[in-house]
């Protein structure tokens, strides 16, 4: 009698398990999707932030070494790929789309113009170059030491 009960319980458990299998499959796919989104967001953050595009672009502006420009270009390409892959997931919200568009705008327009610059530690601001397709034009020269001290007043003594 007990053996029949155990067999009946085991059979009903297996039946219930198989009946919920599509639900388990959907749940598993959902978790995989969420994990993929999180992984892509972490990769986007790494490619854009410290050690990525912005960091290397800043180093290029400050140090004028080509290796930093090359690294920035590599990270920009990686970011484009990651953003395209993130959008391909299909359920991007309007807020996420706006944030992705902002990232692309920074990559194409630049984030370190004169207005964001600083002459902290007596360093002149970087020059600004206007780029239109293949044409480029210097629109603001690099600040010189004379520019930095031009507004200072001499000691009245």
C-alpha positions as CSV (number, residue, x, y, z in Angstrom):
1,X,0.0,0.0,0.0
2,X,2.8,2.4,0.9
3,X,4.7,1.4,-2.2
4,X,1.7,2.2,-4.4
5,X,1.3,5.6,-2.7
6,X,5.0,6.4,-3.3
7,X,4.7,5.3,-7.0
8,X,1.6,7.4,-7.4
9,X,3.2,10.4,-5.8
10,X,6.4,10.0,-7.9
11,X,4.3,9.7,-11.1
12,X,2.2,12.8,-10.3
13,X,5.4,14.7,-9.5
14,X,7.0,13.7,-12.8
15,X,3.8,14.6,-14.6
16,X,3.7,18.0,-13.0
17,X,7.4,18.5,-13.7
18,X,6.9,17.7,-17.4
19,X,3.8,19.9,-17.6
20,X,5.8,22.9,-16.3
21,X,8.7,22.3,-18.6
22,X,7.7,25.0,-21.1
23,X,7.4,27.5,-18.2
24,X,10.9,26.5,-17.0
25,X,12.3,26.9,-20.5
26,X,10.8,30.3,-20.8
27,X,12.1,31.3,-17.4
28,X,15.6,30.0,-18.3
29,X,15.5,32.1,-21.6
30,X,14.4,35.2,-19.6
31,X,17.3,34.8,-17.2
32,X,19.7,34.3,-20.1
33,X,18.4,37.4,-21.7
34,X,18.7,39.5,-18.5
35,X,22.3,38.2,-18.0
36,X,23.1,39.1,-21.6
37,X,21.8,42.7,-21.1
38,X,23.8,43.1,-17.9
39,X,26.9,41.8,-19.6
40,X,26.5,44.2,-22.5
41,X,25.9,47.1,-20.2
42,X,29.1,46.3,-18.3
43,X,31.1,46.0,-21.5
44,X,29.7,49.4,-22.7
45,X,30.6,51.0,-19.5
46,X,34.2,49.6,-19.7
47,X,34.6,50.6,-23.3
48,X,33.4,54.1,-22.7
49,X,34.8,55.0,-19.2
50,X,38.0,54.7,-17.3
51,X,40.6,52.9,-19.5
52,X,38.2,53.2,-22.5
53,X,37.3,55.8,-25.1
54,X,37.0,58.9,-22.9
55,X,40.1,58.1,-20.8
56,X,42.3,57.5,-23.9
57,X,40.8,60.5,-25.7
58,X,41.6,62.7,-22.7
59,X,45.2,61.3,-22.6
60,X,45.6,62.0,-26.3
61,X,44.5,65.7,-25.8
62,X,46.8,66.1,-22.8
63,X,49.8,64.2,-24.1
64,X,49.4,64.4,-27.9
65,X,50.7,60.8,-28.2
66,X,49.3,58.8,-31.1
67,X,49.0,55.6,-29.1
68,X,46.1,57.2,-27.1
69,X,44.3,58.3,-30.3
70,X,44.6,54.7,-31.6
71,X,43.2,53.2,-28.4
72,X,40.4,55.7,-28.4
73,X,39.5,54.7,-32.0
74,X,39.6,51.1,-31.1
75,X,37.2,51.6,-28.1
76,X,34.9,53.7,-30.3
77,X,34.6,50.8,-32.7
78,X,34.0,48.4,-29.9
79,X,31.3,50.8,-28.5
80,X,29.5,50.9,-31.8
81,X,29.5,47.1,-32.0
82,X,28.2,46.8,-28.4
83,X,25.5,49.4,-28.8
84,X,24.3,47.7,-32.0
85,X,24.3,44.3,-30.1
86,X,22.4,45.8,-27.2
87,X,19.7,47.3,-29.5
88,X,19.4,43.9,-31.3
89,X,18.1,42.4,-28.0
90,X,14.8,44.0,-29.0
91,X,13.2,45.3,-25.8
92,X,15.1,48.5,-25.4
93,X,13.1,51.1,-23.5
94,X,12.8,54.8,-24.6
95,X,15.0,55.8,-21.7
96,X,17.7,53.3,-22.7
97,X,17.5,54.4,-26.3
98,X,18.0,58.0,-25.3
99,X,21.1,57.0,-23.2
100,X,22.5,55.0,-26.2
101,X,21.9,58.0,-28.5
102,X,23.7,60.2,-26.0
103,X,26.7,57.9,-26.0
104,X,26.8,58.0,-29.8
105,X,26.5,61.8,-29.7
106,X,29.5,62.0,-27.4
107,X,31.5,59.7,-29.6
108,X,30.7,61.7,-32.8
109,X,30.8,65.2,-31.4
110,X,33.4,64.9,-28.7
111,X,33.0,65.6,-25.0
112,X,36.0,67.8,-24.2
113,X,35.4,71.1,-25.9
114,X,36.6,74.5,-24.7
115,X,33.6,75.0,-22.4
116,X,34.4,71.8,-20.5
117,X,38.1,72.5,-20.4
118,X,40.0,73.9,-17.5
119,X,43.3,75.7,-17.0
120,X,43.9,74.1,-13.7
121,X,47.6,73.9,-12.8
122,X,48.3,76.6,-15.4
123,X,47.7,74.3,-18.3
124,X,46.2,76.0,-21.4
125,X,42.9,74.7,-22.8
126,X,43.1,72.4,-25.8
127,X,42.5,73.7,-29.3
128,X,39.2,73.1,-31.0
129,X,38.8,71.8,-34.5
130,X,35.6,71.9,-36.5
131,X,35.2,68.8,-38.6
132,X,32.6,68.6,-41.4
133,X,32.9,65.4,-43.4
134,X,36.5,65.3,-44.6
135,X,37.1,69.0,-44.1
136,X,38.6,70.3,-40.8
137,X,39.3,73.8,-39.6
138,X,40.9,75.2,-36.4
139,X,38.3,77.3,-34.7
140,X,40.1,78.0,-31.4
141,X,43.9,77.8,-30.9
142,X,45.5,76.3,-27.8
143,X,45.8,78.7,-24.9
144,X,49.3,80.1,-24.3
145,X,50.9,81.1,-21.0
146,X,50.3,84.8,-22.0
147,X,46.6,84.0,-22.4
148,X,46.5,82.5,-18.9
149,X,48.0,85.6,-17.2
150,X,46.5,88.3,-19.5
151,X,43.8,89.2,-16.9
152,X,46.0,89.2,-13.9
153,X,46.6,92.6,-12.2
154,X,50.1,93.6,-11.3
155,X,51.0,94.1,-7.6
156,X,50.2,97.8,-6.8
157,X,53.4,98.3,-4.9
